[in-house]
Amino acid sequence: MIKTVIEIPSNFAEILQNNETRQKSLHVIKSFKTRDVISKFSAATVSIIPTYLTVQTGFQEHITLQPTFLQYINHSCNPNVFFDTTQYELVALKDIKVGDELTFFYPSSEWDMTQSFECNCGSKNCLHNIKGAAHISKEILANYKLTDFIQSMLALH
């Protein structure tokens, strides 16, 4: 699989594109340690309507990310970053070395996704069908860092 650098939008990451699938991904150009704040982010827009590009921050509250290149952080069932939607920080969940793709666990911020998909992350704990936290047992979710919003929804259910 050959990837081409599309853009270097920041001092910590570059956007790569898979030449076969045309899928874009965000890869680091510097190392990070567990718990490092990789980037601050903000809401470019806020909407009650979710899309595949939004991150859920509350009940009927979905944001598009600023800086926009963070939208290229793809899903994994074995993520290395977390979107802290309370502090508006992207945080390293584990050590990340130069060249690693940044990935996050979509259900860590999404309660009931509008577009479910088949995950092919290849991790041993892959959940395969990703629909949002509402569709995953509390026992499995206990293995992940979850946003304050998702934790509050779990407390209600």
Backbone as JSON Lines, residues from 0, in Angstrom:
{"i":0,"aa":"M","n":[0.85,-1.17,0.0],"ca":[0.0,0.0,0.0],"c":[0.89,1.24,0.0]}
{"i":1,"aa":"I","n":[0.76,2.05,-1.01],"ca":[1.55,3.27,-1.14],"c":[0.7,4.46,-0.76]}
{"i":2,"aa":"K","n":[1.26,5.33,0.1],"ca":[0.56,6.54,0.5],"c":[1.38,7.74,0.05]}
{"i":3,"aa":"T","n":[0.68,8.77,-0.35],"ca":[1.3,10.0,-0.83],"c":[0.97,11.13,0.13]}
{"i":4,"aa":"V","n":[1.96,11.98,0.44],"ca":[1.72,13.15,1.26],"c":[0.88,14.14,0.46]}
{"i":5,"aa":"I","n":[-0.27,14.5,1.0],"ca":[-1.18,15.45,0.36],"c":[-0.9,16.87,0.86]}
{"i":6,"aa":"E","n":[-0.68,16.98,2.17],"ca":[-0.52,18.29,2.78],"c":[0.15,18.13,4.14]}
{"i":7,"aa":"I","n":[0.9,19.15,4.55],"ca":[1.46,19.21,5.9],"c":[0.84,20.45,6.55]}
{"i":8,"aa":"P","n":[-0.33,20.27,7.19],"ca":[-1.1,21.4,7.67],"c":[-0.67,21.95,9.04]}
{"i":9,"aa":"S","n":[0.27,21.29,9.7],"ca":[0.66,21.73,11.04],"c":[2.1,21.32,11.32]}
{"i":10,"aa":"N","n":[2.56,21.71,12.5],"ca":[3.92,21.35,12.9],"c":[3.99,19.96,13.53]}
{"i":11,"aa":"F","n":[2.86,19.23,13.57],"ca":[2.9,17.91,14.17],"c":[2.35,16.8,13.29]}
{"i":12,"aa":"A","n":[1.71,17.15,12.16],"ca":[1.07,16.09,11.37],"c":[1.05,16.42,9.88]}
{"i":13,"aa":"E","n":[0.86,15.33,9.12],"ca":[0.69,15.45,7.67],"c":[-0.49,14.59,7.24]}
{"i":14,"aa":"I","n":[-1.14,15.02,6.16],"ca":[-2.25,14.26,5.61],"c":[-1.7,13.38,4.49]}
{"i":15,"aa":"L","n":[-1.96,12.07,4.61],"ca":[-1.55,11.13,3.58],"c":[-2.78,10.59,2.88]}
{"i":16,"aa":"Q","n":[-2.59,10.18,1.63],"ca":[-3.68,9.57,0.88],"c":[-3.24,8.22,0.35]}
{"i":17,"aa":"N","n":[-4.08,7.2,0.61],"ca":[-3.83,5.87,0.08],"c":[-4.06,5.93,-1.42]}
{"i":18,"aa":"N","n":[-3.05,5.57,-2.2],"ca":[-3.14,5.68,-3.65],"c":[-4.15,4.73,-4.27]}
{"i":19,"aa":"E","n":[-4.49,3.64,-3.57],"ca":[-5.47,2.69,-4.1],"c":[-6.9,3.08,-3.75]}
{"i":20,"aa":"T","n":[-7.15,3.37,-2.46],"ca":[-8.51,3.65,-2.01],"c":[-8.86,5.14,-2.04]}
{"i":21,"aa":"R","n":[-7.86,6.0,-2.13],"ca":[-8.0,7.47,-2.1],"c":[-8.4,7.98,-0.71]}
{"i":22,"aa":"Q","n":[-8.41,7.08,0.29],"ca":[-8.75,7.49,1.65],"c":[-7.6,8.3,2.23]}
{"i":23,"aa":"K","n":[-7.95,9.37,2.93],"ca":[-6.96,10.23,3.57],"c":[-6.86,9.89,5.05]}
{"i":24,"aa":"S","n":[-5.69,10.11,5.61],"ca":[-5.44,9.84,7.02],"c":[-4.43,10.84,7.55]}
{"i":25,"aa":"L","n":[-4.43,11.03,8.86],"ca":[-3.53,11.98,9.5],"c":[-2.43,11.21,10.23]}
{"i":26,"aa":"H","n":[-1.18,11.56,9.93],"ca":[-0.01,10.88,10.5],"c":[0.89,11.92,11.16]}
{"i":27,"aa":"V","n":[1.51,11.53,12.27],"ca":[2.36,12.48,13.0],"c":[3.75,12.58,12.4]}
{"i":28,"aa":"I","n":[4.32,13.77,12.49],"ca":[5.69,14.0,12.04],"c":[6.6,14.3,13.24]}
{"i":29,"aa":"K","n":[6.04,14.12,14.44],"ca":[6.83,14.18,15.68],"c":[6.21,13.21,16.68]}
{"i":30,"aa":"S","n":[6.99,12.82,17.66],"ca":[6.53,11.82,18.64],"c":[5.74,12.48,19.77]}
{"i":31,"aa":"F","n":[4.87,11.66,20.39],"ca":[4.11,12.09,21.55],"c":[4.12,10.99,22.59]}
{"i":32,"aa":"K","n":[4.04,11.38,23.84],"ca":[3.95,10.44,24.96],"c":[2.49,10.35,25.43]}
{"i":33,"aa":"T","n":[2.18,9.26,26.1],"ca":[0.85,9.08,26.68],"c":[0.47,10.3,27.5]}
{"i":34,"aa":"R","n":[-0.75,10.75,27.32],"ca":[-1.35,11.91,28.01],"c":[-0.9,13.26,27.47]}
{"i":35,"aa":"D","n":[0.0,13.3,26.48],"ca":[0.36,14.58,25.87],"c":[-0.86,15.19,25.19]}
{"i":36,"aa":"V","n":[-0.99,16.5,25.3],"ca":[-1.99,17.21,24.52],"c":[-1.36,17.46,23.15]}
{"i":37,"aa":"I","n":[-1.92,16.83,22.14],"ca":[-1.38,16.93,20.78],"c":[-1.81,18.24,20.14]}
{"i":38,"aa":"S","n":[-3.06,18.61,20.37],"ca":[-3.58,19.83,19.76],"c":[-4.82,20.3,20.51]}
{"i":39,"aa":"K","n":[-4.98,21.58,20.58],"ca":[-6.26,22.16,20.99],"c":[-7.15,22.16,19.76]}
{"i":40,"aa":"F","n":[-8.45,22.17,19.95],"ca":[-9.36,22.32,18.83],"c":[-10.55,23.16,19.28]}
{"i":41,"aa":"S","n":[-11.34,23.58,18.32],"ca":[-12.55,24.34,18.62],"c":[-13.64,23.9,17.66]}
{"i":42,"aa":"A","n":[-14.8,24.49,17.84],"ca":[-15.94,24.19,16.98],"c":[-15.99,25.19,15.84]}
{"i":43,"aa":"A","n":[-15.76,24.73,14.62],"ca":[-15.91,25.6,13.46],"c":[-17.39,25.88,13.24]}
{"i":44,"aa":"T","n":[-18.22,24.86,13.46],"ca":[-19.67,25.01,13.4],"c":[-20.28,24.13,14.47]}
{"i":45,"aa":"V","n":[-21.49,24.47,14.89],"ca":[-22.27,23.67,15.84],"c":[-23.63,23.42,15.21]}
{"i":46,"aa":"S","n":[-24.08,22.17,15.27],"ca":[-25.33,21.81,14.63],"c":[-26.09,20.78,15.48]}
{"i":47,"aa":"I","n":[-27.39,20.74,15.3],"ca":[-28.18,19.68,15.96],"c":[-28.18,18.43,15.08]}
{"i":48,"aa":"I","n":[-27.73,18.57,13.84],"ca":[-27.75,17.46,12.89],"c":[-26.34,16.88,12.74]}
{"i":49,"aa":"P","n":[-26.17,15.6,13.06],"ca":[-24.86,14.98,12.9],"c":[-24.56,14.64,11.44]}
{"i":50,"aa":"T","n":[-23.3,14.63,11.1],"ca":[-22.85,14.13,9.8],"c":[-21.64,13.24,10.05]}
{"i":51,"aa":"Y","n":[-21.12,12.65,8.98],"ca":[-19.94,11.81,9.14],"c":[-18.7,12.63,9.48]}
{"i":52,"aa":"L","n":[-18.75,13.95,9.36],"ca":[-17.61,14.8,9.68],"c":[-17.71,15.49,11.05]}
{"i":53,"aa":"T","n":[-18.81,15.28,11.76],"ca":[-18.97,15.96,13.05],"c":[-18.55,15.07,14.21]}
{"i":54,"aa":"V","n":[-18.3,15.74,15.33],"ca":[-18.01,15.07,16.6],"c":[-19.11,15.51,17.56]}
{"i":55,"aa":"Q","n":[-19.72,14.55,18.25],"ca":[-20.82,14.85,19.16],"c":[-20.26,15.38,20.47]}
{"i":56,"aa":"T","n":[-20.81,16.51,20.91],"ca":[-20.36,17.12,22.16],"c":[-21.47,17.19,23.21]}
{"i":57,"aa":"G","n":[-22.7,16.88,22.8],"ca":[-23.83,16.91,23.72],"c":[-25.05,16.36,23.03]}
{"i":58,"aa":"F","n":[-26.15,16.3,23.78],"ca":[-27.4,15.82,23.2],"c":[-27.82,16.8,22.12]}
{"i":59,"aa":"Q","n":[-27.96,16.33,20.89],"ca":[-28.27,17.16,19.72],"c":[-27.28,18.31,19.55]}
{"i":60,"aa":"E","n":[-26.0,18.05,19.83],"ca":[-24.94,19.05,19.62],"c":[-23.75,18.36,18.97]}
{"i":61,"aa":"H","n":[-23.45,18.78,17.76],"ca":[-22.4,18.17,16.95],"c":[-21.55,19.28,16.36]}
{"i":62,"aa":"I","n":[-20.23,19.13,16.43],"ca":[-19.34,20.18,15.94],"c":[-18.51,19.69,14.76]}
{"i":63,"aa":"T","n":[-18.17,20.62,13.89],"ca":[-17.11,20.36,12.92],"c":[-15.84,20.91,13.55]}
{"i":64,"aa":"L","n":[-14.75,20.24,13.3],"ca":[-13.5,20.55,14.0],"c":[-12.73,21.69,13.35]}
{"i":65,"aa":"Q","n":[-12.14,22.5,14.2],"ca":[-11.19,23.53,13.8],"c":[-9.95,23.32,14.65]}
{"i":66,"aa":"P","n":[-8.8,23.02,14.12],"ca":[-8.44,23.03,12.71],"c":[-9.08,21.86,11.94]}
{"i":67,"aa":"T","n":[-9.45,22.13,10.71],"ca":[-10.22,21.17,9.91],"c":[-9.44,19.91,9.57]}
{"i":68,"aa":"F","n":[-8.11,19.96,9.55],"ca":[-7.36,18.75,9.2],"c":[-7.54,17.63,10.21]}
{"i":69,"aa":"L","n":[-8.06,17.94,11.4],"ca":[-8.31,16.89,12.4],"c":[-9.41,15.94,11.93]}
{"i":70,"aa":"Q","n":[-10.2,16.35,10.93],"ca":[-11.24,15.46,10.39],"c":[-10.65,14.21,9.74]}
{"i":71,"aa":"Y","n":[-9.35,14.2,9.48],"ca":[-8.7,13.04,8.85],"c":[-8.22,12.01,9.86]}
{"i":72,"aa":"I","n":[-8.6,12.2,11.13],"ca":[-8.3,11.19,12.14],"c":[-9.38,10.11,12.01]}
{"i":73,"aa":"N","n":[-8.98,8.95,11.57],"ca":[-9.9,7.85,11.3],"c":[-10.17,7.01,12.55]}
{"i":74,"aa":"H","n":[-11.16,6.15,12.43],"ca":[-11.56,5.26,13.52],"c":[-10.61,4.07,13.67]}
{"i":75,"aa":"S","n":[-10.46,3.62,14.9],"ca":[-9.83,2.33,15.21],"c":[-10.44,1.82,16.51]}
{"i":76,"aa":"C","n":[-10.55,0.51,16.62],"ca":[-11.0,-0.11,17.87],"c":[-9.83,-0.2,18.86]}
{"i":77,"aa":"N","n":[-8.64,0.19,18.41],"ca":[-7.45,0.27,19.26],"c":[-6.83,1.66,19.03]}
{"i":78,"aa":"P","n":[-7.52,2.71,19.52],"ca":[-7.14,4.08,19.2],"c":[-5.88,4.55,19.91]}
{"i":79,"aa":"N","n":[-5.24,5.58,19.33],"ca":[-4.09,6.17,20.01],"c":[-4.34,7.62,20.44]}
{"i":80,"aa":"V","n":[-5.5,8.18,20.08],"ca":[-5.85,9.52,20.54],"c":[-7.31,9.56,20.99]}
{"i":81,"aa":"F","n":[-7.62,10.63,21.73],"ca":[-8.96,10.85,22.29],"c":[-9.32,12.31,22.12]}
{"i":82,"aa":"F","n":[-10.54,12.57,21.63],"ca":[-11.05,13.93,21.55],"c":[-11.72,14.26,22.87]}
{"i":83,"aa":"D","n":[-11.05,15.06,23.7],"ca":[-11.63,15.51,24.96],"c":[-12.54,16.69,24.62]}
{"i":84,"aa":"T","n":[-13.85,16.45,24.55],"ca":[-14.79,17.48,24.12],"c":[-15.22,18.39,25.27]}
{"i":85,"aa":"T","n":[-14.67,18.18,26.45],"ca":[-14.89,19.1,27.56],"c":[-13.8,20.16,27.58]}
{"i":86,"aa":"Q","n":[-12.55,19.72,27.45],"ca":[-11.4,20.64,27.43],"c":[-11.05,21.11,26.01]}
{"i":87,"aa":"Y","n":[-11.66,20.46,25.02],"ca":[-11.36,20.74,23.6],"c":[-9.87,20.53,23.31]}
{"i":88,"aa":"E","n":[-9.43,19.32,23.68],"ca":[-8.04,18.91,23.45],"c":[-8.0,17.53,22.81]}
{"i":89,"aa":"L","n":[-7.06,17.35,21.9],"ca":[-6.76,16.03,21.34],"c":[-5.62,15.47,22.17]}
{"i":90,"aa":"V","n":[-5.85,14.33,22.83],"ca":[-4.91,13.79,23.81],"c":[-4.4,12.42,23.37]}
{"i":91,"aa":"A","n":[-3.1,12.19,23.56],"ca":[-2.5,10.88,23.24],"c":[-2.91,9.87,24.29]}
{"i":92,"aa":"L","n":[-3.44,8.73,23.84],"ca":[-3.82,7.64,24.76],"c":[-2.66,6.69,25.03]}
{"i":93,"aa":"K","n":[-1.65,6.75,24.19],"ca":[-0.46,5.9,24.31],"c":[0.68,6.63,23.62]}
{"i":94,"aa":"D","n":[1.88,6.09,23.75],"ca":[3.01,6.68,23.04],"c":[2.77,6.57,21.54]}
{"i":95,"aa":"I","n":[3.07,7.65,20.82],"ca":[2.88,7.71,19.37],"c":[4.21,8.12,18.77]}
{"i":96,"aa":"K","n":[4.66,7.35,17.79],"ca":[5.96,7.65,17.18],"c":[5.79,8.24,15.78]}
{"i":97,"aa":"V","n":[6.82,8.9,15.31],"ca":[6.81,9.55,14.0],"c":[6.33,8.55,12.94]}
{"i":98,"aa":"G","n":[5.39,9.0,12.12],"ca":[4.84,8.17,11.05],"c":[3.56,7.47,11.41]}
{"i":99,"aa":"D","n":[3.24,7.35,12.7],"ca":[2.01,6.67,13.12],"c":[0.78,7.44,12.64]}
{"i":100,"aa":"E","n":[-0.24,6.69,12.26],"ca":[-1.52,7.29,11.94],"c":[-2.26,7.59,13.24]}
{"i":101,"aa":"L","n":[-2.87,8.77,13.33],"ca":[-3.71,9.1,14.47],"c":[-5.08,8.47,14.26]}
{"i":102,"aa":"T","n":[-5.57,7.78,15.28],"ca":[-6.87,7.12,15.21],"c":[-7.62,7.33,16.53]}
{"i":103,"aa":"F","n":[-8.94,7.41,16.43],"ca":[-9.74,7.47,17.66],"c":[-10.92,6.52,17.55]}
{"i":104,"aa":"F","n":[-11.48,6.19,18.67],"ca":[-12.61,5.28,18.77],"c":[-13.88,6.11,18.62]}
{"i":105,"aa":"Y","n":[-14.54,6.04,17.47],"ca":[-15.7,6.88,17.19],"c":[-16.75,6.82,18.29]}
{"i":106,"aa":"P","n":[-17.11,5.63,18.82],"ca":[-18.12,5.61,19.89],"c":[-17.67,6.3,21.19]}
{"i":107,"aa":"S","n":[-16.42,6.72,21.29],"ca":[-16.0,7.46,22.47],"c":[-16.67,8.83,22.54]}
{"i":108,"aa":"S","n":[-17.16,9.31,21.38],"ca":[-17.85,10.6,21.36],"c":[-19.23,10.53,20.7]}
{"i":109,"aa":"E","n":[-19.53,9.44,20.02],"ca":[-20.78,9.35,19.26],"c":[-21.76,8.37,19.92]}
{"i":110,"aa":"W","n":[-22.94,8.85,20.27],"ca":[-23.93,8.02,20.94],"c":[-24.64,7.09,19.96]}
{"i":111,"aa":"D","n":[-25.22,7.64,18.9],"ca":[-25.95,6.85,17.92],"c":[-25.64,7.45,16.54]}
{"i":112,"aa":"M","n":[-24.71,6.85,15.84],"ca":[-24.2,7.42,14.61],"c":[-25.22,7.35,13.47]}
{"i":113,"aa":"T","n":[-25.23,8.4,12.65],"ca":[-26.13,8.43,11.5],"c":[-25.66,7.5,10.38]}
{"i":114,"aa":"Q","n":[-24.36,7.27,10.32],"ca":[-23.81,6.37,9.3],"c":[-22.96,5.3,9.98]}
{"i":115,"aa":"S","n":[-23.53,4.13,10.19],"ca":[-22.74,3.03,10.73],"c":[-21.83,2.51,9.62]}
{"i":116,"aa":"F","n":[-20.81,1.75,10.01],"ca":[-19.89,1.21,9.01],"c":[-19.21,-0.04,9.54]}
{"i":117,"aa":"E","n":[-18.66,-0.81,8.63],"ca":[-17.89,-2.0,8.98],"c":[-16.45,-1.59,9.22]}
{"i":118,"aa":"C","n":[-15.95,-1.85,10.41],"ca":[-14.57,-1.52,10.76],"c":[-13.66,-2.63,10.27]}
{"i":119,"aa":"N","n":[-12.54,-2.23,9.72],"ca":[-11.52,-3.17,9.27],"c":[-10.17,-2.8,9.88]}
{"i":120,"aa":"C","n":[-10.2,-2.35,11.14],"ca":[-8.95,-1.88,11.76],"c":[-7.95,-3.0,12.01]}
{"i":121,"aa":"G","n":[-8.44,-4.23,12.09],"ca":[-7.54,-5.36,12.26],"c":[-7.07,-5.61,13.68]}
{"i":122,"aa":"S","n":[-7.53,-4.81,14.65],"ca":[-7.1,-5.06,16.03],"c":[-7.8,-6.3,16.57]}
{"i":123,"aa":"K","n":[-7.18,-6.94,17.55],"ca":[-7.75,-8.18,18.09],"c":[-9.09,-7.94,18.77]}
{"i":124,"aa":"N","n":[-9.35,-6.69,19.21],"ca":[-10.62,-6.37,19.86],"c":[-11.56,-5.6,18.92]}
{"i":125,"aa":"C","n":[-11.39,-5.76,17.61],"ca":[-12.21,-5.04,16.64],"c":[-13.69,-5.38,16.85]}
{"i":126,"aa":"L","n":[-14.52,-4.35,16.88],"ca":[-15.97,-4.53,17.08],"c":[-16.71,-4.74,15.77]}
{"i":127,"aa":"H","n":[-16.07,-4.54,14.66],"ca":[-16.57,-4.76,13.31],"c":[-17.67,-3.8,12.87]}
{"i":128,"aa":"N","n":[-18.83,-3.83,13.5],"ca":[-19.91,-2.96,13.08],"c":[-20.0,-1.77,14.04]}
{"i":129,"aa":"I","n":[-19.65,-0.59,13.55],"ca":[-19.58,0.6,14.4],"c":[-20.84,1.44,14.18]}
{"i":130,"aa":"K","n":[-21.63,1.6,15.27],"ca":[-22.89,2.33,15.2],"c":[-22.98,3.45,16.23]}
{"i":131,"aa":"G","n":[-22.07,3.45,17.2],"ca":[-22.12,4.42,18.29],"c":[-22.18,3.71,19.63]}
{"i":132,"aa":"A","n":[-21.92,4.46,20.69],"ca":[-21.84,3.89,22.04],"c":[-23.15,3.26,22.49]}
{"i":133,"aa":"A","n":[-24.29,3.75,22.0],"ca":[-25.59,3.21,22.39],"c":[-25.74,1.75,22.02]}
{"i":134,"aa":"H","n":[-24.93,1.28,21.09],"ca":[-25.05,-0.09,20.58],"c":[-23.94,-1.02,21.09]}
{"i":135,"aa":"I","n":[-23.22,-0.58,22.12],"ca":[-22.1,-1.36,22.66],"c":[-22.34,-1.56,24.15]}
{"i":136,"aa":"S","n":[-22.04,-2.75,24.63],"ca":[-22.26,-3.02,26.05],"c":[-21.35,-2.16,26.93]}
{"i":137,"aa":"K","n":[-21.86,-1.89,28.14],"ca":[-21.07,-1.11,29.11],"c":[-19.76,-1.82,29.44]}
{"i":138,"aa":"E","n":[-19.78,-3.15,29.41],"ca":[-18.56,-3.92,29.71],"c":[-17.48,-3.65,28.67]}
{"i":139,"aa":"I","n":[-17.85,-3.6,27.42],"ca":[-16.87,-3.31,26.36],"c":[-16.46,-1.85,26.42]}
{"i":140,"aa":"L","n":[-17.42,-0.95,26.6],"ca":[-17.1,0.48,26.66],"c":[-16.17,0.82,27.83]}
{"i":141,"aa":"A","n":[-16.19,0.0,28.89],"ca":[-15.32,0.24,30.04],"c":[-13.85,0.16,29.67]}
{"i":142,"aa":"N","n":[-13.54,-0.43,28.52],"ca":[-12.14,-0.54,28.06],"c":[-11.66,0.71,27.32]}
{"i":143,"aa":"Y","n":[-12.52,1.68,27.16],"ca":[-12.2,2.87,26.37],"c":[-12.34,4.14,27.19]}
{"i":144,"aa":"K","n":[-11.57,5.15,26.8],"ca":[-11.75,6.49,27.36],"c":[-12.93,7.1,26.61]}
{"i":145,"aa":"L","n":[-13.9,7.61,27.34],"ca":[-15.13,8.14,26.76],"c":[-15.3,9.61,27.13]}
{"i":146,"aa":"T","n":[-15.93,10.37,26.25],"ca":[-16.19,11.77,26.55],"c":[-17.15,11.89,27.73]}
{"i":147,"aa":"D","n":[-17.15,13.06,28.35],"ca":[-18.09,13.3,29.46],"c":[-19.52,13.11,28.99]}
{"i":148,"aa":"F","n":[-19.82,13.52,27.74],"ca":[-21.18,13.35,27.23],"c":[-21.55,11.87,27.16]}
{"i":149,"aa":"I","n":[-20.7,11.03,26.6],"ca":[-21.01,9.59,26.5],"c":[-21.14,8.98,27.88]}
{"i":150,"aa":"Q","n":[-20.28,9.38,28.81],"ca":[-20.39,8.86,30.18],"c":[-21.72,9.26,30.81]}
{"i":151,"aa":"S","n":[-22.19,10.48,30.54],"ca":[-23.47,10.91,31.09],"c":[-24.63,10.13,30.46]}
{"i":152,"aa":"M","n":[-24.52,9.81,29.17],"ca":[-25.56,9.02,28.52],"c":[-25.59,7.59,29.07]}
{"i":153,"aa":"L","n":[-24.42,7.03,29.34],"ca":[-24.37,5.69,29.91],"c":[-24.98,5.66,31.31]}
{"i":154,"aa":"A","n":[-24.81,6.73,32.06],"ca":[-25.39,6.79,33.41],"c":[-26.92,6.8,33.36]}
{"i":155,"aa":"L","n":[-27.47,7.3,32.26],"ca":[-28.93,7.36,32.12],"c":[-29.53,6.05,31.61]}
{"i":156,"aa":"H","n":[-28.7,5.18,31.04],"ca":[-29.21,3.95,30.41],"c":[-28.74,2.7,31.13]}
